[in-house]
Amino acid sequence: MPSPTPSDPLQRYQAAASAVADARSGSLFGKPCFKLHGKAFVCFFQDQMVFKLTGDSHTEALALAGASLFDPSGKGRPMKAWVQVPADHSPQWPALAQQAAAGLPG
C-alpha cells in the first residue's frame, strides 16, 4: 500500500526535493533549499515550492494558477529563473523538482 501524501506543505516539499538523486538539503536566503553539486535548484518559501527552471518547464510552471516569479525580498525584484508554485499544485512538485535538477549545469 503506498504511503499517504503528506498534508503539510513543508513535508510535501521535502518529499518532492529529496526524491532527486544526490540532492542535499541546505539554505538559500535563509530558507530551506535542496542543492546538487552545491547549486540550489529548489527552495521552500511561504508554504510554496520554488523551482529554478528554464525553457518550456519555466513557461509551463509559470502558467499554473497562482504561480509567480520568485521575489524573496517582496520589493518587486523577482528572480527571473525561479518560479514559485503554490501548494495547490503539490502533485506536480516532484516532476518540477526533477526538471529543475536536470537544468543545472554539470
Sequence and secondary structure as in RCSB ss.txt:
>XXXX:A:sequence
MPSPTPSDPLQRYQAAASAVADARSGSLFGKPCFKLHGKAFVCFFQDQMVFKLTGDSHTEALALAGASLFDPSGK
GRPMKAWVQVPADHSPQWPALAQQAAAGLPG
>XXXX:A:secstr
      SSHHHHHHHHHHTSTT EEEEETTEEEEEETTEEEEEEETTEEEEE  HHHHHHHHTSTT EEE TTSS
S  EEEEEEE GGGGGGHHHHHHHHHHTS  
